[in-house]
């Protein structure tokens, strides 16, 4: 299937909201634009073969001499005079290009005014290029001569600036200094379809950017709302919520472990594409189902909140996918542009209209909001575990170096004469005493991890008994 | 004796999120004893080799470091004929906050950056200092001979 069709099909069937579909890259229209441009070029004798062979000749020449001399390019296709400080093209040209769309975007973007320039030797009329075959040369010479006569603008880049007629875009001479080549005349080929093509593309990209901003804001609000709701549902001050906290904590823990949108392990630490993210999301849903967590929700509010959470993730997935197919569409259309016109534009496509990172940016932002506004409403065990026993840091002892260990590990360290902090090697273990107990943190842990605190407390007491009476103490306990 | 929670957690993570180029699998009958393999780091004389090690967690782990030894013969200035490794974090610089995972990463790094100035009293370090290129060539040969996967 051709890409145009695949693209259309994907937009239609993958359940994107209508306003998204509207903002998508209009691939087929851009394609028509290219066709018009090709015929425009053909009218002045520049069919893709000619341009292509021109380019290829120069490339071969450069390769052979191992010198990558831009100066020897027979022609130049300037998309936007972005690196020179040229004045933006005046309003007249704008209207001629038939575009105001790119001006309408929130960011200031100059309208496109691509130029196709040839360099012709002033004296001989020879084309500035290396190793062209005679046929092509003649063709272009013919063209150069023709252009002098017909409507094609020829201007000499000399102070005289002879033919500065009204229809010239009259680029300020200064701006061109770097491009000027002594002894050569610049011939500009007038084209309109290319401006149309690039303005259309640019305005669509800024449209996509606006859509992204809108969606991002909407999703942020949605997540913030959900965060508040979950916080309310799991308020730890109500004893009845204890079980609920455990369930939500487990859901979020599985969520974090699933690494849906980004990998966080040594072997996988990159952003995931839509396909991989979808796969991991599937896995996440499966694990939630297997753990039987949904059944533990008695109140419908909790179930509703979980559904919203799942829905938000699906939306991120969808936006990832939407971004991907649009990016592919843009790459394909630029490739097509190059293939059909041989103007070699893809490499020089200016950064201002680079693809706006619709997908990854959105996913990143939204994922961050999920962790700050939602996951954080319920503390995770991993954030409060002792770096030595990897169990809950109960009772918490804060050393002078600010590192926290559980009291049991601290006792073990002190009896083993391990005087340095295991994390920073500062000599802080030895002088820790009851003053180092972190009362505030203890209260917090008791509030959020009541079951874990109870279990760890029991373990600590048991181990203290073992310290005093030896291993037998443990057996005595198990008998009882 | 029941296995401490820490060892269970470490093992789980080693299984679920293995470190690239490193594997550590506990014995079924003794969960404190691990079979370890480390891939020779690329651009080192050990590239292409697969090195087997044994790792044992003593009773007072993590107060004391794990005991680790190379089983595969290896030509390295900081590893002796019995496979014992000279690495500070395995001895004086051990910290209970270090883990199996981090220690194995250190050993992998040691393969990539031999340190002949702190040798484990062996002739290899001497050779390494006298004629580094020849020593590297020997290390490469040993890898071919003894560490083929």
Contacts between the chains, C-beta under 8 A, distances in Angstrom:
chain1	res1	chain2	res2	distance
A	265	B	17	4.2
A	266	B	17	7.1
A	266	B	19	5.2
A	266	B	20	5.8
A	267	B	17	7.2
A	267	B	18	6.9
A	267	B	19	7.4
A	267	B	20	4.7
A	387	B	96	7.9
A	387	B	97	4.6
A	388	B	6	7.3
A	388	B	62	6.2
A	388	B	96	4.9
A	388	B	97	6.6
A	389	B	4	7.0
A	389	B	5	6.4
A	389	B	6	5.2
A	390	B	5	6.2
A	390	B	6	4.5
A	390	B	9	4.8
A	390	B	10	7.6
A	391	B	5	5.2
A	391	B	6	7.6
A	409	B	96	7.5
A	412	B	63	6.4
A	413	B	63	7.4
A	413	B	96	7.1
A	416	B	60	7.6
A	416	B	63	5.1
A	418	B	63	6.6
A	418	B	96	6.9
A	420	B	95	7.4
A	422	B	95	4.3
A	422	B	96	4.5
A	422	B	97	3.7
A	422	B	98	7.8
A	423	B	95	7.5
A	423	B	97	5.1
A	425	B	95	6.8
